[in-house]
């Protein structure tokens, strides 16, 4: 099967799925996606992401011990 505008079909279908979900389901999908993506990071990439987004104090605020600083 071929579509004239595949991107439009994907967009419409994704929107249809989202419209049918409740907030808990949306949050579960977001969580699973984030964890899946972050799992692929190296420790250095993960630490850099955290520091760039929330600062080094995030580690202390969340009781995370690190062997070296980023």
Secondary structure, 3 states (H helix, E strand, C coil): CCCCCHHHHHHHHHHHHHHCCCHHHHHHHHHHHHHHHHHCCCHHHHHHHHHHHHCCHHHHHCCCCCCCCC
